[in-house]
Amino acid sequence: MLIFYFKEAVKILRRSSFATFVTIFITSFAITLTILSVFILFEANLLSNRIKKSIEVNIYLDNSLPTEEIQHLQNKIQNESGVLSVELISKEKAIDEFIRETGNDFRKVLDSNPLPNSFVVKFQPNPLNEINIESFASKYKRTNGVTEVVYDYKTVLKLLNYLKSSERIVYIFSFILIFLSLYLVYSNNKVQIQNNRNLYLTMKLVGAKTISMKIPIVLNGVIIGLISSIICIIINNLILILLTKFYYNLNFLPRMQYINILILVIGILLGLIGSIASSNKIHKVLDS
C-alpha cells in the first residue's frame, strides 16, 4: 500500500512539473531565508562578538625603549577600558612571524634585526565601535616610545553594521516566502484535486476511504519539502565550507550537522502543512 501511495504522489509531481519546479524553488528560497533568520536571531550577536574580538591594533615601539618602560606601557594599555588583551611581540618573535608569513629570512643579508618590539591589542566586543578605536589609536600615537599605531577595522565594522541593518529585511522576506511556499504547495495540490475530481468520485463509489485519497497528496507535499531541503543542504554546506576555508575564525563546521537537521525539519514541515491543508479539499469534491 505504501508503494501505491508513493507512486500516486510521484504522479502528482509529474502532472504539474512546472508548478512543482516553481514550488521547489520558492520553498528552497524560503528555507534558506528561514535558516538565515534563525541564524540572525540566535547567532548574529555571537558572530559579531567573535569578529570584534579578532580586530587588532598594532602598536610599534621605539628600539631604544627600555624593558621597564615596555612593561609599564603594557600594563597601562591592559588597564584601558574596553581592552581585552595585550600581547608583547618581541623583536625575536617578530622575526619568526616574518619568516613564517613571507618565507624569507633577512638575517642572511642583515647583521641586525630591524623589526621593532610591538604590542598586539584586542578589545572587548562591547562597547566596541569606530569612535572607540580611533580614540584609542590617537591617544597612543602621541605616547612617548611609540613610533607607529597600525589598524584596519573599518571593513569589519561596516560588515557588522550592514548585518544589523539587514535583520528586519531578512525577517520580513522570510515570513513572506514561508507564506508563499505554503500557498504554492496548497494551491498546486488543490488544482490536482480539481483536475482529478472524477477519479476521487470513482474511488468513493468503489468504497475507498477518504484518508487513502489524502495520503498521496500529503506525501507529495513532503516530497517537495524534502527535495527543497536537500537542495538547501547542498548549497548551505558549500557556503559554510568556503567561509571556513577563507575565514578560519568563523568555523561553522561543528554545527553543520545541526543546521542540516533544522533545514530538513523546516522543509518537511512546509510541505506537510501546505499539503494537509489542501488535502481537506477532497471532502468538498466528494460532497459536490
Backbone hydrogen bonds, N-H to C=O, Kabsch-Sander energy under -0.5 kcal/mol:
donor,donor_aa,acceptor,acceptor_aa,energy
5,Y,1,M,-2.3
6,F,2,L,-2.4
7,K,3,I,-2.5
8,E,4,F,-2.4
9,A,5,Y,-2.2
10,V,6,F,-2.3
11,K,7,K,-2.0
12,I,8,E,-1.8
13,L,9,A,-1.7
14,R,10,V,-2.2
15,R,11,K,-2.4
16,S,12,I,-1.0
17,S,14,R,-1.0
20,T,16,S,-2.6
21,F,17,S,-2.4
22,V,18,F,-2.5
23,T,19,A,-2.4
24,I,20,T,-2.7
25,F,21,F,-2.4
26,I,22,V,-2.8
27,T,23,T,-2.7
28,S,24,I,-2.6
29,F,25,F,-2.1
30,A,26,I,-2.7
31,I,27,T,-2.7
32,T,28,S,-2.3
33,L,29,F,-2.4
34,T,30,A,-2.2
35,I,31,I,-2.8
36,L,32,T,-2.2
37,S,33,L,-2.4
38,V,34,T,-2.6
39,F,35,I,-2.7
40,I,36,L,-2.7
41,L,37,S,-2.6
42,F,38,V,-2.5
43,E,39,F,-3.3
44,A,39,F,-1.3
47,L,43,E,-3.1
48,S,44,A,-2.9
49,N,45,N,-2.4
50,R,46,L,-2.3
51,I,47,L,-2.6
52,K,48,S,-2.6
53,K,49,N,-2.1
54,S,50,R,-0.7
54,S,51,I,-0.9
55,I,52,K,-1.2
57,V,121,V,-2.0
58,N,150,V,-3.2
59,I,57,V,-0.6
59,I,119,F,-2.6
60,Y,58,N,-0.6
60,Y,148,E,-3.1
61,L,117,N,-2.9
62,D,145,G,-3.0
65,L,62,D,-1.8
70,I,66,P,-2.1
71,Q,67,T,-2.4
72,H,68,E,-2.2
73,L,69,E,-2.6
74,Q,70,I,-2.3
75,N,71,Q,-2.2
76,K,72,H,-2.0
77,I,73,L,-2.4
78,Q,74,Q,-2.5
79,N,75,N,-1.6
80,E,77,I,-1.6
83,V,80,E,-1.7
84,L,122,K,-2.6
85,S,122,K,-1.6
87,E,120,V,-2.3
88,L,86,V,-0.5
89,I,87,E,-0.6
89,I,118,S,-3.6
90,S,88,L,-0.8
94,A,90,S,-2.6
95,I,91,K,-1.4
96,D,92,E,-1.6
97,E,93,K,-2.2
98,F,94,A,-2.2
99,I,95,I,-2.5
100,R,96,D,-2.3
101,E,97,E,-2.3
102,T,98,F,-2.5
103,G,99,I,-2.3
106,F,104,N,-0.7
108,K,105,D,-1.4
109,V,106,F,-1.6
110,L,106,F,-2.1
118,S,89,I,-1.9
119,F,59,I,-2.5
120,V,87,E,-2.5
121,V,57,V,-2.7
121,V,119,F,-0.6
122,K,85,S,-2.4
123,F,55,I,-0.6
124,Q,82,G,-3.8
128,L,125,P,-1.9
129,N,127,P,-0.5
133,I,129,N,-2.0
134,E,130,E,-2.4
135,S,131,I,-2.5
136,F,132,N,-2.3
137,A,133,I,-2.9
138,S,134,E,-2.5
139,K,135,S,-1.9
140,Y,136,F,-1.9
141,K,137,A,-1.5
142,R,138,S,-0.9
142,R,139,K,-0.5
143,T,140,Y,-0.6
146,V,143,T,-1.8
147,T,60,Y,-2.4
147,T,145,G,-0.5
148,E,60,Y,-1.3
150,V,58,N,-3.0
152,D,56,E,-0.6
157,L,153,Y,-2.5
158,K,154,K,-2.4
159,L,155,T,-2.1
160,L,156,V,-2.0
161,N,157,L,-2.2
162,Y,158,K,-2.5
163,L,159,L,-2.2
164,K,160,L,-2.1
165,S,161,N,-2.4
166,S,162,Y,-1.6
167,E,164,K,-0.9
170,V,166,S,-2.4
171,Y,167,E,-2.3
172,I,168,R,-2.3
173,F,169,I,-2.6
174,S,170,V,-2.5
175,F,171,Y,-2.3
176,I,172,I,-2.4
177,L,173,F,-2.6
178,I,174,S,-2.2
179,F,175,F,-2.3
180,L,176,I,-2.6
181,S,177,L,-2.8
182,L,178,I,-2.4
183,Y,179,F,-2.4
184,L,180,L,-2.6
185,V,181,S,-2.3
186,Y,182,L,-2.4
187,S,183,Y,-3.6
188,N,184,L,-2.7
189,N,185,V,-2.0
190,K,186,Y,-2.1
191,V,187,S,-2.3
192,Q,188,N,-1.8
193,I,189,N,-2.2
194,Q,190,K,-2.1
195,N,191,V,-2.6
196,N,192,Q,-1.5
197,R,194,Q,-1.2
200,Y,196,N,-2.1
201,L,197,R,-2.3
202,T,198,N,-2.3
203,M,199,L,-2.4
204,K,200,Y,-2.0
205,L,201,L,-2.0
206,V,202,T,-1.7
207,G,204,K,-1.3
208,A,203,M,-2.9
212,S,209,K,-0.7
213,M,209,K,-1.0
213,M,210,T,-0.6
214,K,210,T,-1.7
215,I,211,I,-2.0
217,I,213,M,-0.6
218,V,214,K,-2.5
219,L,215,I,-3.0
220,N,216,P,-2.0
221,G,217,I,-1.8
222,V,218,V,-2.1
223,I,219,L,-2.4
224,I,220,N,-2.2
225,G,221,G,-2.4
226,L,222,V,-2.5
227,I,223,I,-2.9
228,S,224,I,-2.4
229,S,225,G,-2.1
230,I,226,L,-2.4
231,I,227,I,-2.2
232,C,228,S,-2.2
233,I,229,S,-2.7
234,I,230,I,-2.2
235,I,231,I,-2.2
236,N,232,C,-3.3
237,N,233,I,-2.7
238,L,234,I,-1.9
239,I,235,I,-2.2
240,L,236,N,-2.6
241,I,237,N,-2.4
242,L,238,L,-2.1
243,L,239,I,-2.6
244,T,240,L,-2.4
245,K,241,I,-1.9
246,F,242,L,-2.3
247,Y,243,L,-2.6
250,L,247,Y,-2.3
251,N,249,N,-1.0
252,F,250,L,-1.0
255,R,252,F,-1.5
256,M,252,F,-0.6
256,M,253,L,-1.3
259,I,255,R,-2.2
260,N,256,M,-2.6
261,I,257,Q,-2.0
262,L,258,Y,-2.2
263,I,259,I,-2.3
264,L,260,N,-2.3
265,V,261,I,-2.4
266,I,262,L,-2.5
267,G,263,I,-2.7
268,I,264,L,-2.5
269,L,265,V,-2.3
270,L,266,I,-2.4
271,G,267,G,-2.2
272,L,268,I,-2.7
273,I,269,L,-2.9
274,G,270,L,-1.9
275,S,271,G,-2.0
276,I,272,L,-2.5
277,A,273,I,-2.1
278,S,274,G,-1.7
279,S,275,S,-2.3
280,N,276,I,-1.0
281,K,278,S,-1.8
282,I,279,S,-1.6
283,H,280,N,-0.9
284,K,280,N,-0.6
285,V,281,K,-1.8
286,L,282,I,-2.7
287,D,283,H,-1.8
288,S,284,K,-0.8
